[in-house]
Amino acid sequence: MGRDAGRRMSIAQRYAAGLRGTYSDPAAHDRLTAMIRSQGQSPDADDTCRNYGLSGSGEGKLFAAFAIIEKVFPGSLPASAQGIGSCVAHSTRNAALGTLACEIAAGKPDEVSGKIEGIPEVPEAGRLDGVIATENLYWFRGHSGPDGWNCDHAAEVICSQAGLMIRKNYDSIGIDLTKYNARTEAKWGRPLPPSNVADVCREHLMRTATRVKTFNDLRDLLNNGYCISSCGGESFSSKRDENGVSSRTRGGWAHAMAYLAVDDRDVVKRRYNGEPLILVQNSWGPRWSSGPRRVMDSDLEIPLGSFWARWSDIKNRYAVAFSGVNGWPPQTFDNWTGRLF
């Protein structure tokens, strides 16, 4: 495929044609493991849930982090479609946005600083384009070229180098991140950003991460507001069914996507052959998918550009959850949920 032909294709078509947005990296896996352990945490979500008393907390429940994102940062999802093969940065951003919004809603003090996270000031254009930038995450991928990264390295980077940068103009470094820009996203990689830029990136790091392998751990982490980035080779229909569910398709995408809700209710499992559902937020903009968005037996609508997936369709994906606080304390969201859950 020629370069001009590739430019004429949509981002979804480019992934279907073989664009490699994500790949495994054993060295990055080992580095992330070492980083998490150095923080006194566990890289295994099963240990994390058990150690912090989260196990079983989401059983039989619907929890929709995307609804909390919408309350804290109205209109922020789905944000602009990625313009290059930077899906890992977008998935990581969407998971971090969910964790941040839930932390704000929970109102728990930071266990290190004692600070209660408030809603950051975000220009309207930045709020409507995902609140948090993806460009600075992708600058630390460590290689040149626009395409491809991995979930392990991205998790390490957001906790140690890139952090969360609000979508706004950074006059001090001469970079405007208010609106997504694929050229800015590909600005660095090899070499890494210069020191003055890297210093700004490190100002608001995520605290830690843990790897999620089982449904129970995924359910219980999401139920406590810890959202998840995933990497894998599965592809899904752009058509949702009457409940917003998309089915696996033939072929595949080397692609990263975020998990922003879980539905373990009996009414859902009866409808889907005993299977719970996970809300997958894609990064291809609002128009790549179509179909109903109403959540079963609720007042909720899932975000544009997202879909529910059956657990069996995503169970082999690589998944990393993020914490914005020191560890993984149980969180509740009574003041923000109202009738939604």
N, C-alpha and C positions, 0 to 999 in steps of 0.2 A: 504494500500500500504506500503510495507516494505521500509526501508531506502535505501537499495541497489538498489531496483527497481526505487525509486525516483531519485537517482543519475544518473541512465541510461537514464532518460527522458530528452528531451530538455526543456528549460525554457518555451517555448510555450506550450508544452504538459503538463507541471506541472500546468500551469495556467488553462488549459482546464480541468484538473483533479481535480481542486478545490483549488489550492494554493491561499491563501488569502493575496494578496499584499497590499490591502488598505481596510480601514474600517472607519466608521464615529466615531467622538469623540466630543460630545457636549461640554465638558470642554475645549478642544483645540479650538473649534469654539469661545467660549467666550473669551479665552485668546487672540486670534488673533484680535478679534474685539476691545478689550481693548487696545492692543498695537497700532493698526492703529489709533485709536482715540487719544491716548496719543501723537502721532506725528502730530496732527492737520490735519489728513487726514480722508477720509471717507472709511469705509469698503464696501460701495456699489458703484459698478462701474458706475451706472447711475448718481449718484451724482458726482463722480469723473470726468466723461466725460463732464458733464454740467459745473462744476466749472472751469475746465481748458480749455474750449472751444474746446473740441475734438468731440462733438456730430455732427454726419453727415459727418465727414471728410473722411470716407472711403467708402461712398456710391458709388456704381457702379464701384469700383476699384478692381484691383488685387494688393495685397501687399505681397511680399515674403520675410519675414525675413530670411528664410533659404539661400536665394541667397546672402544676406549681410553677414551672417555667413561665407559662403564659400569664399567671397572676403576678409574678415578680417582674417579668420582662415582657409585657404584652407585644405580640407580633414578631417575636424574635425568631421563631421557627417557621419555615425550614431554612431561612437564610439563602444567600446566593448559591447557585450551583457551582460546584468546583469546576475550574477551567482547565486543569491539568490533572495528572494522575496523583493527586495529593489527598486521596480519600482517607488515609490514615490520620492526617492532620485534622480533617473535618470531623471524622468519627471521634477522635480524641477531644476536640473542642466541644462537640455536642454532649459527650459524656461529662466533661468538666462543667459545662453550663448547667446540666441537670444537677450535679452534686452541689454546685455553688448556690443555685436557686433553693434547693432543699435545705441547705445549711442556713441560709437567710431565713427561710420560713420556720425552721425548727427553733431558731433563736438560742442555741446552746453556746455558752462561752467557749472560746478556744482554750484548750487545756494547757497550752504553753503561755500565751499572752493574757488570757482572761478576757480578751476582746470578743464582743458579740458582733458577728458579721452583719454589716448593713448593706443596703442596696447601693451599689456604686453609681456615681454620676456617669451617664452614658448619653452622648448626643442622640437625638431621635434616629438619624440615619444609621448610626452604629447599632442602636437597639434593634432596628428592623432588619439588620444584617447579621444577626447571631450574637451580638453583645461582645463576644470574645473573638479575637483575631485567630485565624489559622496560619497566617503568613509567618509569624515568628516561630511557631512550632516547626514548620517545614524547613526553616533556615538551618536547623540543627540536625538534619537527617544525615549529614556527613558525606554526601557524595554529590556530584554534579548531575545535571540533566533534570528534567521536570517530573519524571515518573517513578513512583515506587518508594515504599518505606515499609516498616513493620511495627506491629503493636507494642512489642517489647521495648524497642528503642524509643518510641514515642512516649511511652509511660515513664521511662527513665528521664527523658528530656523535660517533660512537663513538671516533674518533681525536682529537678536539679539544675536546669539551665534556662528553659524558655518560659515556663510559668504561664500565667494568665495576663494577657495584655488586652485591655478594654479597646473596643473599636472607637478610636478617636485620633486626632492629629497629635503626633509627638514632635513638637517643635524642637526639642533639645537634641534630637538625632536626625531631624529633617525627613521624617517618614510619616505619611498620613495613612493610618490604618482604618479610617472611618468606614470605608466601603471596601469590600473584597476586591482584590486585584491579583490575577494569576501571575502577572509579570513580577509584581512585588513578591509574591509567594516563592518564585523561583530565583530570587535575587542572590541568595547564598545557599550553601550546601557544602561545597568544597570550593573555596575556603569557607570556614564558618564566619558568622557575623563579626565585625570588628569589636574591640573591647567596649567602646562607648555604647554600642547597641546592645551587646551582651549584658552589660550592667543594668540597663533598663529592663531587659527581659527577665532578669532574676529577681525583680522586686516583689513578685506575687506568685510564689511557687505553690503547686499542689503539695500536700503533705506526703502522701504515700499511696501505694497501690497493692492489689492482691489479685492473683489469677483465679478465675472462676471456671470450674469444670463440671459441676453438677447443677441440675435445675434447682434443687433445694437451696443451694448457696446463692445462685442467681436471684431467686425469689426473695430470700431473706435480706440480701444486700440492697436490692431495689426497694423493698418495703421500708427500709430505713433511710432511703434517699441517696444511696451510693450508686451512681449510674455507671454504665459499662460501655467500653469500646471493644469491638470484635473484629477479627480478621479471618477471612476464609475464602473458599472457592465456590460457594453456593450462589445460584442466581434465582431470581423470583419474578413472577408475573407482574406486569405493570397494572393489571386489572385486579381490584379488590372485590371480594364477595360482599354479600349483604351486610356482613358484620365487620368489614374492613380487613379481612384476612386475604393474604396472597399466598399462592402455592409455589412450590419449587418448580423450576423449569429445566429443560435439558440445556446442555452446554455448561456455562459457569462464568463467574466473574472473579478475578483476583482482586478482591474488594474489601474495604473496611466500612462498617456501619455501626451506629450506636444503638444501645438498648435503653429506652426511656420509660418503660412501664412493664408490668407483669399482671396477668389475669389468671388466677388460680381458682376462681369461683366454680362451684358445682354446675351452675347453669351453662358455663362455657365448656367445661369438660364433657358434659352430656352432649352438647352440640358437636364437639370435635373429637369424638371417639376416645374420651378419657384424657385428652391432651390439654394442658394449659397453653396460654398464648403469651408471646413476648412482643412488645411494640418495638419495631425496628425503624429508626430514623435514618433515611438515606440522605445523601449529599448531592443529589442531582436536581435540586430545585423543585418548585411546586407543581410542575406540569408533566413530569415523566410518568406519574401514576394517576389512575383515575378509579372512580367507584365510591361507594358509600364510606362514610367516616364515623358514623355513630357507633359508640361502644355499646354492646349488648346490655339492655336493662339499665341504662344510665342516661344522664344528661350530657355526657361528654362526647366530643368529637376529636378524633386523633388529628395531629397536624397534617397539613399538606405535605406531600413527598414522603409519607411514612406508611407503614402497613403492619398488621399483626402477622406473626409467623408462628406456626406450631412448633413446640419444643423439639419434636423429632426432626424438623427441617433445619434446625440451627445447632443441634446438640454437639456436633463435631467442630464447631467454630472455636477459634482461640479467643478468649475473652479476658479483659482486665478491668477491674472496678477501681474507682478513684475515691479517695477520702480527702476532704479539704480541711480536716481537723487532725489533731494528734491522735491517730488511732481510729476506731470505728464504734463510737458510742451509739447506743440505741437512740433513735430520734422519733419524735411524733410531730404532727403537723395540724393539730386541731384547729388552730386559728386561721388556717388557710384553705382547708378542704371544704368546709360547709357541707353541702349535699352531694359533693362530687364522688365520694367513695363509699 
